[in-house]
Every structure is written in C-alpha cells, then in structure tokens.
Amino acid sequence: MSYSITENGFAVKGENDMPLDQALIDTDRVNYFRGEVDNLLAAVNEDGVDVRSYFAWRPTAMLLVLA
C-alpha cells in the first residue's frame, strides 16, 4: 500500500494580526515541519512505508475554502 500525505500544516492563532517582522520569525512552524519530515523519513527508511507524495498545508489553501 502506498501513501500520499496531503494538507499537513501548522496554524498560528492570530498570525494575520501580527506585525510582519514578528510573523516572519516562524520558528515554531519550522520546527513542526522539521519534526514531521524527520518522522516521515524514519517511517520510509526504518519501516519501509511507501510514501509517494507529501504536500505541506499553506495558508493560501484557506482561500479556496473561503471562496
């Protein structure tokens, strides 16, 4: 069985109201995705999971929901 991981993401409450310089210091999101990718690689390399694709969620995806 193969897997595709879609719409994986990390939201920050109040992000849209933050000053740009604060929003660009996005350490929490970077750490989240680093952990996700590290675990995904472990699943592939250590357990033989067949992952065919990985798509990170992005804030602009919400525009499709709101349209």
All heavy atoms as TSV, in Angstrom:
chain	resi	resn	atom	element	x	y	z
A	1	MET	N	N	0.854	-1.177	0.000
A	1	MET	CA	C	0.000	0.000	0.000
A	1	MET	C	C	0.897	1.236	0.000
A	1	MET	O	O	1.874	1.309	0.728
A	1	MET	CB	C	-0.896	-0.006	1.234
A	1	MET	CG	C	-1.763	1.228	1.325
A	1	MET	SD	S	-2.844	1.269	2.775
A	1	MET	CE	C	-4.026	0.047	2.331
A	2	SER	N	N	0.556	2.200	-0.835
A	2	SER	CA	C	1.313	3.452	-0.878
A	2	SER	C	C	0.480	4.574	-0.256
A	2	SER	O	O	-0.741	4.487	-0.174
A	2	SER	CB	C	1.690	3.799	-2.312
A	2	SER	OG	O	0.529	4.019	-3.080
A	3	TYR	N	N	1.176	5.609	0.185
A	3	TYR	CA	C	0.521	6.726	0.871
A	3	TYR	C	C	0.890	8.049	0.227
A	3	TYR	O	O	2.024	8.243	-0.218
A	3	TYR	CB	C	0.936	6.779	2.340
A	3	TYR	CG	C	0.470	5.594	3.128
A	3	TYR	CD1	C	1.285	4.476	3.271
A	3	TYR	CD2	C	-0.778	5.577	3.723
A	3	TYR	CE1	C	0.863	3.382	3.991
A	3	TYR	CE2	C	-1.214	4.474	4.439
A	3	TYR	CZ	C	-0.383	3.385	4.570
A	3	TYR	OH	O	-0.807	2.305	5.275
A	4	SER	N	N	-0.066	8.949	0.212
A	4	SER	CA	C	0.154	10.355	-0.144
A	4	SER	C	C	-0.334	11.183	1.035
A	4	SER	O	O	-1.469	11.018	1.481
A	4	SER	CB	C	-0.633	10.742	-1.392
A	4	SER	OG	O	-0.125	10.079	-2.513
A	5	ILE	N	N	0.507	12.035	1.537
A	5	ILE	CA	C	0.138	12.881	2.673
A	5	ILE	C	C	-0.182	14.264	2.129
A	5	ILE	O	O	0.652	14.900	1.481
A	5	ILE	CB	C	1.273	12.926	3.712
A	5	ILE	CG1	C	1.538	11.511	4.216
A	5	ILE	CG2	C	0.913	13.874	4.853
A	5	ILE	CD1	C	2.773	11.367	5.045
A	6	THR	N	N	-1.407	14.711	2.400
A	6	THR	CA	C	-1.858	16.000	1.862
A	6	THR	C	C	-2.365	16.898	2.974
A	6	THR	O	O	-2.812	16.438	4.019
A	6	THR	CB	C	-2.988	15.794	0.845
A	6	THR	OG1	O	-4.091	15.182	1.500
A	6	THR	CG2	C	-2.536	14.921	-0.313
A	7	GLU	N	N	-2.284	18.180	2.726
A	7	GLU	CA	C	-2.833	19.193	3.632
A	7	GLU	C	C	-2.338	19.039	5.062
A	7	GLU	O	O	-3.097	19.107	6.009
A	7	GLU	CB	C	-4.364	19.186	3.586
A	7	GLU	CG	C	-4.915	19.541	2.231
A	7	GLU	CD	C	-4.524	20.925	1.740
A	7	GLU	OE1	O	-4.473	21.875	2.549
A	7	GLU	OE2	O	-4.263	21.064	0.548
A	8	ASN	N	N	-1.057	18.831	5.219
A	8	ASN	CA	C	-0.437	18.750	6.531
A	8	ASN	C	C	0.067	20.142	6.880
A	8	ASN	O	O	0.769	20.762	6.087
A	8	ASN	CB	C	0.712	17.754	6.477
A	8	ASN	CG	C	1.397	17.600	7.795
A	8	ASN	OD1	O	0.775	17.714	8.838
A	8	ASN	ND2	N	2.676	17.332	7.756
A	9	GLY	N	N	-0.287	20.652	8.044
A	9	GLY	CA	C	0.151	22.004	8.340
A	9	GLY	C	C	0.115	22.395	9.792
A	9	GLY	O	O	-0.197	21.601	10.669
A	10	PHE	N	N	0.408	23.650	10.009
A	10	PHE	CA	C	0.561	24.212	11.346
A	10	PHE	C	C	0.014	25.629	11.314
A	10	PHE	O	O	0.542	26.489	10.606
A	10	PHE	CB	C	2.054	24.222	11.693
A	10	PHE	CG	C	2.381	24.728	13.067
A	10	PHE	CD1	C	2.480	23.856	14.131
A	10	PHE	CD2	C	2.605	26.070	13.293
A	10	PHE	CE1	C	2.811	24.309	15.393
A	10	PHE	CE2	C	2.929	26.542	14.545
A	10	PHE	CZ	C	3.031	25.656	15.595
A	11	ALA	N	N	-1.034	25.872	12.047
A	11	ALA	CA	C	-1.620	27.207	12.100
A	11	ALA	C	C	-1.156	27.930	13.360
A	11	ALA	O	O	-0.900	27.307	14.385
A	11	ALA	CB	C	-3.137	27.108	12.097
A	12	VAL	N	N	-1.060	29.227	13.264
A	12	VAL	CA	C	-0.676	30.063	14.404
A	12	VAL	C	C	-1.825	31.018	14.686
A	12	VAL	O	O	-2.197	31.823	13.826
A	12	VAL	CB	C	0.612	30.860	14.113
A	12	VAL	CG1	C	0.943	31.787	15.258
A	12	VAL	CG2	C	1.763	29.919	13.833
A	13	LYS	N	N	-2.406	30.911	15.872
A	13	LYS	CA	C	-3.520	31.772	16.235
A	13	LYS	C	C	-3.070	33.240	16.214
A	13	LYS	O	O	-2.036	33.592	16.759
A	13	LYS	CB	C	-4.035	31.408	17.625
A	13	LYS	CG	C	-5.278	32.168	18.008
A	13	LYS	CD	C	-5.850	31.689	19.313
A	13	LYS	CE	C	-7.128	32.455	19.592
A	13	LYS	NZ	N	-7.832	31.912	20.745
A	14	GLY	N	N	-3.841	34.072	15.541
A	14	GLY	CA	C	-3.563	35.496	15.481
A	14	GLY	C	C	-2.466	35.884	14.510
A	14	GLY	O	O	-2.035	37.031	14.479
A	15	GLU	N	N	-2.027	34.940	13.695
A	15	GLU	CA	C	-0.925	35.205	12.770
A	15	GLU	C	C	-1.226	36.362	11.825
A	15	GLU	O	O	-0.345	37.170	11.524
A	15	GLU	CB	C	-0.625	33.934	11.982
A	15	GLU	CG	C	0.535	34.051	11.032
A	15	GLU	CD	C	0.854	32.714	10.393
A	15	GLU	OE1	O	-0.075	32.039	9.906
A	15	GLU	OE2	O	2.028	32.353	10.393
A	16	ASN	N	N	-2.458	36.454	11.363
A	16	ASN	CA	C	-2.812	37.523	10.428
A	16	ASN	C	C	-2.754	38.903	11.058
A	16	ASN	O	O	-2.676	39.904	10.354
A	16	ASN	CB	C	-4.208	37.282	9.846
A	16	ASN	CG	C	-4.229	36.080	8.941
A	16	ASN	OD1	O	-3.213	35.682	8.388
A	16	ASN	ND2	N	-5.389	35.482	8.788
A	17	ASP	N	N	-2.812	38.966	12.375
A	17	ASP	CA	C	-2.782	40.247	13.071
A	17	ASP	C	C	-1.390	40.625	13.559
A	17	ASP	O	O	-1.210	41.699	14.127
A	17	ASP	CB	C	-3.741	40.203	14.273
A	17	ASP	CG	C	-5.166	39.937	13.833
A	17	ASP	OD1	O	-5.565	40.447	12.766
A	17	ASP	OD2	O	-5.877	39.202	14.539
A	18	MET	N	N	-0.405	39.752	13.354
A	18	MET	CA	C	0.956	40.022	13.804
A	18	MET	C	C	1.637	41.020	12.877
A	18	MET	O	O	1.385	41.031	11.675
A	18	MET	CB	C	1.804	38.738	13.769
A	18	MET	CG	C	1.493	37.730	14.789
A	18	MET	SD	S	2.643	36.333	14.551
A	18	MET	CE	C	1.955	35.187	15.707
A	19	PRO	N	N	2.538	41.813	13.423
A	19	PRO	CA	C	3.384	42.632	12.550
A	19	PRO	C	C	4.231	41.708	11.672
A	19	PRO	O	O	4.599	40.601	12.095
A	19	PRO	CB	C	4.281	43.400	13.527
A	19	PRO	CG	C	3.631	43.278	14.858
A	19	PRO	CD	C	2.812	42.033	14.840
A	20	LEU	N	N	4.535	42.135	10.472
A	20	LEU	CA	C	5.253	41.298	9.522
A	20	LEU	C	C	6.573	40.792	10.084
A	20	LEU	O	O	6.899	39.615	9.944
A	20	LEU	CB	C	5.499	42.063	8.218
A	20	LEU	CG	C	6.222	41.282	7.122
A	20	LEU	CD1	C	5.446	40.034	6.738
A	20	LEU	CD2	C	6.448	42.169	5.920
A	21	ASP	N	N	7.332	41.652	10.742
A	21	ASP	CA	C	8.633	41.221	11.257
A	21	ASP	C	C	8.485	40.114	12.305
A	21	ASP	O	O	9.327	39.222	12.407
A	21	ASP	CB	C	9.434	42.391	11.815
A	21	ASP	CG	C	8.735	43.139	12.938
A	21	ASP	OD1	O	7.498	43.100	13.008
A	21	ASP	OD2	O	9.439	43.764	13.754
A	22	GLN	N	N	7.407	40.114	13.040
A	22	GLN	CA	C	7.155	39.051	14.024
A	22	GLN	C	C	6.690	37.768	13.326
A	22	GLN	O	O	7.119	36.672	13.678
A	22	GLN	CB	C	6.110	39.491	15.040
A	22	GLN	CG	C	5.834	38.448	16.109
A	22	GLN	CD	C	4.750	38.892	17.085
A	22	GLN	OE1	O	4.270	40.028	17.037
A	22	GLN	NE2	N	4.371	38.007	17.966
A	23	ALA	N	N	5.825	37.911	12.338
A	23	ALA	CA	C	5.304	36.743	11.618
A	23	ALA	C	C	6.407	36.019	10.851
A	23	ALA	O	O	6.355	34.800	10.689
A	23	ALA	CB	C	4.191	37.162	10.668
A	24	LEU	N	N	7.410	36.749	10.392
A	24	LEU	CA	C	8.490	36.130	9.626
A	24	LEU	C	C	9.450	35.324	10.492
A	24	LEU	O	O	10.190	34.487	9.982
A	24	LEU	CB	C	9.265	37.199	8.851
A	24	LEU	CG	C	8.495	37.823	7.688
A	24	LEU	CD1	C	9.302	38.938	7.060
A	24	LEU	CD2	C	8.099	36.788	6.658
A	25	ILE	N	N	9.445	35.559	11.788
A	25	ILE	CA	C	10.242	34.737	12.704
A	25	ILE	C	C	9.363	33.545	13.064
A	25	ILE	O	O	8.671	33.526	14.064
A	25	ILE	CB	C	10.662	35.539	13.950
A	25	ILE	CG1	C	11.464	36.761	13.528
A	25	ILE	CG2	C	11.463	34.656	14.899
A	25	ILE	CD1	C	11.751	37.721	14.660
A	26	ASP	N	N	9.391	32.560	12.222
A	26	ASP	CA	C	8.426	31.466	12.252
A	26	ASP	C	C	9.053	30.170	12.765
A	26	ASP	O	O	8.907	29.107	12.177
A	26	ASP	CB	C	7.859	31.281	10.848
A	26	ASP	CG	C	6.509	30.633	10.845
A	26	ASP	OD1	O	5.993	30.327	11.935
A	26	ASP	OD2	O	5.978	30.407	9.749
A	27	THR	N	N	9.756	30.265	13.873
A	27	THR	CA	C	10.494	29.138	14.432
A	27	THR	C	C	9.592	27.954	14.757
A	27	THR	O	O	9.956	26.796	14.498
A	27	THR	CB	C	11.248	29.584	15.698
A	27	THR	OG1	O	12.024	30.743	15.378
A	27	THR	CG2	C	12.157	28.502	16.218
A	28	ASP	N	N	8.412	28.210	15.308
A	28	ASP	CA	C	7.511	27.108	15.673
A	28	ASP	C	C	7.106	26.288	14.450
A	28	ASP	O	O	7.097	25.057	14.487
A	28	ASP	CB	C	6.261	27.626	16.376
A	28	ASP	CG	C	6.554	28.169	17.754
A	28	ASP	OD1	O	7.579	27.777	18.343
A	28	ASP	OD2	O	5.758	28.984	18.249
A	29	ARG	N	N	6.782	26.969	13.353
A	29	ARG	CA	C	6.365	26.255	12.142
A	29	ARG	C	C	7.555	25.486	11.539
A	29	ARG	O	O	7.412	24.352	11.091
A	29	ARG	CB	C	5.769	27.208	11.112
A	29	ARG	CG	C	5.041	26.500	9.994
A	29	ARG	CD	C	4.424	27.459	8.959
A	29	ARG	NE	N	3.991	28.713	9.477
A	29	ARG	CZ	C	2.729	29.033	9.790
A	29	ARG	NH1	N	1.777	28.145	9.625
A	29	ARG	NH2	N	2.427	30.229	10.243
A	30	VAL	N	N	8.721	26.095	11.538
A	30	VAL	CA	C	9.910	25.419	11.018
A	30	VAL	C	C	10.175	24.152	11.833
A	30	VAL	O	O	10.424	23.076	11.265
A	30	VAL	CB	C	11.135	26.359	11.046
A	30	VAL	CG1	C	12.421	25.599	10.761
A	30	VAL	CG2	C	10.951	27.500	10.051
A	31	ASN	N	N	10.115	24.247	13.145
A	31	ASN	CA	C	10.340	23.085	13.998
A	31	ASN	C	C	9.277	22.016	13.790
A	31	ASN	O	O	9.573	20.814	13.792
A	31	ASN	CB	C	10.402	23.494	15.468
A	31	ASN	CG	C	11.652	24.284	15.778
A	31	ASN	OD1	O	12.662	24.159	15.098
A	31	ASN	ND2	N	11.589	25.115	16.798
A	32	TYR	N	N	8.024	22.443	13.603
A	32	TYR	CA	C	6.938	21.494	13.342
A	32	TYR	C	C	7.223	20.694	12.068
A	32	TYR	O	O	7.173	19.465	12.067
A	32	TYR	CB	C	5.604	22.236	13.212
A	32	TYR	CG	C	4.485	21.359	12.724
A	32	TYR	CD1	C	3.810	20.521	13.600
A	32	TYR	CD2	C	4.112	21.350	11.388
A	32	TYR	CE1	C	2.786	19.699	13.155
A	32	TYR	CE2	C	3.087	20.542	10.936
A	32	TYR	CZ	C	2.430	19.722	11.819
A	32	TYR	OH	O	1.426	18.903	11.374
A	33	PHE	N	N	7.515	21.395	10.978
A	33	PHE	CA	C	7.753	20.696	9.719
A	33	PHE	C	C	9.031	19.870	9.760
A	33	PHE	O	O	9.096	18.800	9.170
A	33	PHE	CB	C	7.766	21.672	8.541
A	33	PHE	CG	C	6.388	22.028	8.074
A	33	PHE	CD1	C	5.879	23.297	8.270
A	33	PHE	CD2	C	5.594	21.088	7.454
A	33	PHE	CE1	C	4.601	23.623	7.854
A	33	PHE	CE2	C	4.314	21.396	7.027
A	33	PHE	CZ	C	3.822	22.664	7.232
A	34	ARG	N	N	10.049	20.340	10.463
A	34	ARG	CA	C	11.272	19.553	10.614
A	34	ARG	C	C	10.944	18.222	11.294
A	34	ARG	O	O	11.405	17.162	10.866
A	34	ARG	CB	C	12.308	20.329	11.411
A	34	ARG	CG	C	13.642	19.599	11.506
A	34	ARG	CD	C	14.701	20.465	12.145
A	34	ARG	NE	N	15.087	21.513	11.219
A	34	ARG	CZ	C	15.196	22.802	11.539
A	34	ARG	NH1	N	14.955	23.219	12.757
A	34	ARG	NH2	N	15.563	23.686	10.630
A	35	GLY	N	N	10.140	18.275	12.345
A	35	GLY	CA	C	9.739	17.053	13.036
A	35	GLY	C	C	8.902	16.144	12.159
A	35	GLY	O	O	9.084	14.917	12.166
A	36	GLU	N	N	7.972	16.721	11.404
A	36	GLU	CA	C	7.131	15.917	10.509
A	36	GLU	C	C	7.970	15.211	9.456
A	36	GLU	O	O	7.791	14.026	9.196
A	36	GLU	CB	C	6.082	16.801	9.822
A	36	GLU	CG	C	4.988	17.284	10.730
A	36	GLU	CD	C	4.099	16.152	11.205
A	36	GLU	OE1	O	3.590	15.385	10.371
A	36	GLU	OE2	O	3.932	16.030	12.429
A	37	VAL	N	N	8.885	15.948	8.841
A	37	VAL	CA	C	9.710	15.352	7.785
A	37	VAL	C	C	10.669	14.315	8.367
A	37	VAL	O	O	10.870	13.248	7.774
A	37	VAL	CB	C	10.456	16.454	7.001
A	37	VAL	CG1	C	11.469	15.845	6.039
A	37	VAL	CG2	C	9.463	17.321	6.236
A	38	ASP	N	N	11.236	14.586	9.528
A	38	ASP	CA	C	12.111	13.605	10.177
A	38	ASP	C	C	11.360	12.303	10.458
A	38	ASP	O	O	11.873	11.208	10.210
A	38	ASP	CB	C	12.686	14.154	11.480
A	38	ASP	CG	C	13.764	15.196	11.260
A	38	ASP	OD1	O	14.252	15.327	10.117
A	38	ASP	OD2	O	14.112	15.889	12.242
A	39	ASN	N	N	10.148	12.407	10.974
A	39	ASN	CA	C	9.349	11.209	11.255
A	39	ASN	C	C	8.916	10.502	9.982
A	39	ASN	O	O	8.862	9.267	9.931
A	39	ASN	CB	C	8.136	11.568	12.111
A	39	ASN	CG	C	8.521	11.808	13.550
A	39	ASN	OD1	O	9.164	10.966	14.166
A	39	ASN	ND2	N	8.154	12.952	14.087
A	40	LEU	N	N	8.610	11.269	8.956
A	40	LEU	CA	C	8.247	10.678	7.672
A	40	LEU	C	C	9.425	9.898	7.097
A	40	LEU	O	O	9.265	8.764	6.628
A	40	LEU	CB	C	7.798	11.777	6.709
A	40	LEU	CG	C	7.344	11.347	5.333
A	40	LEU	CD1	C	6.142	10.431	5.416
A	40	LEU	CD2	C	7.020	12.577	4.503
A	41	LEU	N	N	10.610	10.490	7.159
A	41	LEU	CA	C	11.799	9.793	6.674
A	41	LEU	C	C	12.084	8.527	7.476
A	41	LEU	O	O	12.483	7.512	6.912
A	41	LEU	CB	C	13.008	10.727	6.708
A	41	LEU	CG	C	13.041	11.800	5.628
A	41	LEU	CD1	C	14.177	12.781	5.886
A	41	LEU	CD2	C	13.159	11.177	4.256
A	42	ALA	N	N	11.877	8.585	8.772
A	42	ALA	CA	C	12.072	7.395	9.608
A	42	ALA	C	C	11.088	6.295	9.203
A	42	ALA	O	O	11.460	5.109	9.145
A	42	ALA	CB	C	11.913	7.744	11.082
A	43	ALA	N	N	9.850	6.669	8.931
A	43	ALA	CA	C	8.854	5.678	8.512
A	43	ALA	C	C	9.263	5.021	7.192
A	43	ALA	O	O	9.119	3.811	7.022
A	43	ALA	CB	C	7.481	6.330	8.377
A	44	VAL	N	N	9.788	5.818	6.282
A	44	VAL	CA	C	10.218	5.288	4.984
A	44	VAL	C	C	11.472	4.430	5.137
A	44	VAL	O	O	11.517	3.290	4.671
A	44	VAL	CB	C	10.478	6.449	3.989
A	44	VAL	CG1	C	11.146	5.942	2.720
A	44	VAL	CG2	C	9.179	7.175	3.662
A	45	ASN	N	N	12.484	4.978	5.794
A	45	ASN	CA	C	13.790	4.310	5.859
A	45	ASN	C	C	13.850	3.160	6.862
A	45	ASN	O	O	14.529	2.169	6.615
A	45	ASN	CB	C	14.886	5.325	6.180
A	45	ASN	CG	C	15.067	6.327	5.065
A	45	ASN	OD1	O	14.900	6.023	3.901
A	45	ASN	ND2	N	15.406	7.550	5.419
A	46	GLU	N	N	13.164	3.287	7.969
A	46	GLU	CA	C	13.256	2.258	9.009
A	46	GLU	C	C	12.153	1.209	8.922
A	46	GLU	O	O	12.363	0.052	9.261
A	46	GLU	CB	C	13.231	2.913	10.392
A	46	GLU	CG	C	14.429	3.817	10.649
A	46	GLU	CD	C	14.308	4.621	11.924
A	46	GLU	OE1	O	13.491	4.242	12.810
A	46	GLU	OE2	O	15.022	5.630	12.044
A	47	ASP	N	N	10.967	1.648	8.483
A	47	ASP	CA	C	9.825	0.731	8.474
A	47	ASP	C	C	9.364	0.353	7.073
A	47	ASP	O	O	8.430	-0.434	6.931
A	47	ASP	CB	C	8.653	1.351	9.243
A	47	ASP	CG	C	9.008	1.634	10.693
A	47	ASP	OD1	O	9.732	0.816	11.287
A	47	ASP	OD2	O	8.565	2.671	11.219
A	48	GLY	N	N	9.962	0.947	6.064
A	48	GLY	CA	C	9.609	0.594	4.692
A	48	GLY	C	C	8.266	1.115	4.218
A	48	GLY	O	O	7.690	0.581	3.274
A	49	VAL	N	N	7.754	2.165	4.852
A	49	VAL	CA	C	6.476	2.733	4.423
A	49	VAL	C	C	6.660	3.353	3.034
A	49	VAL	O	O	7.622	4.061	2.769
A	49	VAL	CB	C	5.983	3.799	5.440
A	49	VAL	CG1	C	4.713	4.463	4.948
A	49	VAL	CG2	C	5.766	3.158	6.800
A	50	ASP	N	N	5.722	3.074	2.156
A	50	ASP	CA	C	5.782	3.551	0.766
A	50	ASP	C	C	5.044	4.888	0.661
A	50	ASP	O	O	3.843	4.930	0.416
A	50	ASP	CB	C	5.151	2.504	-0.149
A	50	ASP	CG	C	5.237	2.880	-1.620
A	50	ASP	OD1	O	5.925	3.858	-1.961
A	50	ASP	OD2	O	4.594	2.178	-2.427
A	51	VAL	N	N	5.773	5.967	0.848
A	51	VAL	CA	C	5.190	7.307	0.752
A	51	VAL	C	C	5.490	7.841	-0.642
A	51	VAL	O	O	6.644	7.980	-1.032
A	51	VAL	CB	C	5.761	8.260	1.828
A	51	VAL	CG1	C	5.197	9.659	1.657
A	51	VAL	CG2	C	5.456	7.724	3.220
A	52	ARG	N	N	4.448	8.145	-1.382
A	52	ARG	CA	C	4.604	8.605	-2.764
A	52	ARG	C	C	4.654	10.127	-2.880
A	52	ARG	O	O	5.248	10.654	-3.809
A	52	ARG	CB	C	3.454	8.079	-3.626
A	52	ARG	CG	C	3.381	6.577	-3.705
A	52	ARG	CD	C	4.584	6.042	-4.485
A	52	ARG	NE	N	4.645	4.602	-4.433
A	52	ARG	CZ	C	4.291	3.814	-5.434
A	52	ARG	NH1	N	3.825	4.318	-6.540
A	52	ARG	NH2	N	4.417	2.512	-5.303
A	53	SER	N	N	3.998	10.819	-1.936
A	53	SER	CA	C	3.997	12.283	-2.019
A	53	SER	C	C	3.690	12.887	-0.660
A	53	SER	O	O	3.102	12.244	0.208
A	53	SER	CB	C	2.976	12.772	-3.057
A	53	SER	OG	O	1.677	12.327	-2.712
A	54	TYR	N	N	4.138	14.118	-0.493
A	54	TYR	CA	C	3.911	14.875	0.744
A	54	TYR	C	C	3.652	16.320	0.349
A	54	TYR	O	O	4.463	16.925	-0.362
A	54	TYR	CB	C	5.136	14.780	1.650
A	54	TYR	CG	C	5.043	15.649	2.878
A	54	TYR	CD1	C	4.453	15.169	4.030
A	54	TYR	CD2	C	5.542	16.942	2.880
A	54	TYR	CE1	C	4.356	15.963	5.168
A	54	TYR	CE2	C	5.451	17.742	4.011
A	54	TYR	CZ	C	4.860	17.243	5.146
A	54	TYR	OH	O	4.757	18.031	6.264
A	55	PHE	N	N	2.536	16.854	0.775
A	55	PHE	CA	C	2.185	18.238	0.476
A	55	PHE	C	C	1.940	18.970	1.786
A	55	PHE	O	O	1.066	18.591	2.558
A	55	PHE	CB	C	0.914	18.314	-0.381
A	55	PHE	CG	C	1.051	17.637	-1.711
A	55	PHE	CD1	C	0.634	16.328	-1.877
A	55	PHE	CD2	C	1.616	18.297	-2.783
A	55	PHE	CE1	C	0.764	15.686	-3.099
A	55	PHE	CE2	C	1.752	17.671	-4.009
A	55	PHE	CZ	C	1.324	16.364	-4.165
A	56	ALA	N	N	2.723	19.976	2.032
A	56	ALA	CA	C	2.533	20.785	3.235
A	56	ALA	C	C	1.350	21.723	3.019
A	56	ALA	O	O	1.155	22.259	1.928
A	56	ALA	CB	C	3.792	21.586	3.527
A	57	TRP	N	N	0.574	21.894	4.061
A	57	TRP	CA	C	-0.510	22.859	4.023
A	57	TRP	C	C	0.090	24.252	3.933
A	57	TRP	O	O	1.140	24.531	4.486
A	57	TRP	CB	C	-1.341	22.719	5.291
A	57	TRP	CG	C	-2.440	23.717	5.424
A	57	TRP	CD1	C	-3.671	23.627	4.876
A	57	TRP	CD2	C	-2.415	24.938	6.158
A	57	TRP	NE1	N	-4.429	24.707	5.217
A	57	TRP	CE2	C	-3.670	25.549	6.009
A	57	TRP	CE3	C	-1.448	25.586	6.911
A	57	TRP	CZ2	C	-3.981	26.759	6.584
A	57	TRP	CZ3	C	-1.752	26.789	7.497
A	57	TRP	CH2	C	-3.012	27.357	7.327
A	58	ARG	N	N	-0.604	25.122	3.257
A	58	ARG	CA	C	-0.137	26.507	3.165
A	58	ARG	C	C	-1.317	27.427	3.457
A	58	ARG	O	O	-2.465	27.092	3.153
A	58	ARG	CB	C	0.456	26.792	1.804
A	58	ARG	CG	C	-0.534	26.601	0.680
A	58	ARG	CD	C	0.140	26.506	-0.675
A	58	ARG	NE	N	-0.827	26.517	-1.742
A	58	ARG	CZ	C	-1.575	25.493	-2.103
A	58	ARG	NH1	N	-1.487	24.363	-1.439
A	58	ARG	NH2	N	-2.432	25.577	-3.080
A	59	PRO	N	N	-1.047	28.577	4.027
A	59	PRO	CA	C	-2.125	29.499	4.374
A	59	PRO	C	C	-3.019	29.864	3.197
A	59	PRO	O	O	-4.216	30.048	3.355
A	59	PRO	CB	C	-1.402	30.725	4.910
A	59	PRO	CG	C	-0.112	30.193	5.414
A	59	PRO	CD	C	0.244	29.072	4.481
A	60	THR	N	N	-2.476	29.926	1.982
A	60	THR	CA	C	-3.292	30.304	0.836
A	60	THR	C	C	-4.328	29.231	0.502
A	60	THR	O	O	-5.279	29.505	-0.220
A	60	THR	CB	C	-2.430	30.586	-0.399
A	60	THR	OG1	O	-1.596	29.461	-0.642
A	60	THR	CG2	C	-1.570	31.824	-0.185
A	61	ALA	N	N	-4.165	28.021	1.011
A	61	ALA	CA	C	-5.160	26.969	0.773
A	61	ALA	C	C	-6.503	27.370	1.358
A	61	ALA	O	O	-7.554	26.952	0.851
A	61	ALA	CB	C	-4.684	25.650	1.355
A	62	MET	N	N	-6.491	28.169	2.402
A	62	MET	CA	C	-7.748	28.606	3.018
A	62	MET	C	C	-8.557	29.494	2.072
A	62	MET	O	O	-9.769	29.581	2.182
A	62	MET	CB	C	-7.483	29.355	4.317
A	62	MET	CG	C	-7.068	28.448	5.456
A	62	MET	SD	S	-8.292	27.159	5.812
A	62	MET	CE	C	-9.688	28.114	6.330
A	63	LEU	N	N	-7.902	30.143	1.132
A	63	LEU	CA	C	-8.620	30.976	0.169
A	63	LEU	C	C	-9.590	30.145	-0.653
A	63	LEU	O	O	-10.665	30.615	-1.023
A	63	LEU	CB	C	-7.642	31.721	-0.733
A	63	LEU	CG	C	-6.725	32.710	-0.027
A	63	LEU	CD1	C	-5.719	33.297	-1.018
A	63	LEU	CD2	C	-7.510	33.807	0.667
A	64	LEU	N	N	-9.217	28.905	-0.931
A	64	LEU	CA	C	-10.100	28.012	-1.684
A	64	LEU	C	C	-11.334	27.644	-0.860
A	64	LEU	O	O	-12.434	27.513	-1.386
A	64	LEU	CB	C	-9.357	26.755	-2.096
A	64	LEU	CG	C	-8.193	26.951	-3.047
A	64	LEU	CD1	C	-7.435	25.640	-3.237
A	64	LEU	CD2	C	-8.668	27.490	-4.374
A	65	VAL	N	N	-11.145	27.488	0.440
A	65	VAL	CA	C	-12.250	27.132	1.323
A	65	VAL	C	C	-13.201	28.305	1.467
A	65	VAL	O	O	-14.429	28.140	1.500
A	65	VAL	CB	C	-11.713	26.694	2.712
A	65	VAL	CG1	C	-12.844	26.457	3.681
A	65	VAL	CG2	C	-10.849	25.453	2.560
A	66	LEU	N	N	-12.647	29.505	1.544
A	66	LEU	CA	C	-13.459	30.697	1.771
A	66	LEU	C	C	-14.144	31.201	0.509
A	66	LEU	O	O	-15.076	31.989	0.604
A	66	LEU	CB	C	-12.580	31.806	2.353
A	66	LEU	CG	C	-11.956	31.475	3.716
A	66	LEU	CD1	C	-10.992	32.568	4.129
A	66	LEU	CD2	C	-13.032	31.271	4.774
A	67	ALA	N	N	-13.682	30.769	-0.661
A	67	ALA	CA	C	-14.246	31.263	-1.925
A	67	ALA	C	C	-15.636	30.720	-2.166
A	67	ALA	O	O	-16.067	29.739	-1.727
A	67	ALA	CB	C	-13.322	30.892	-3.068
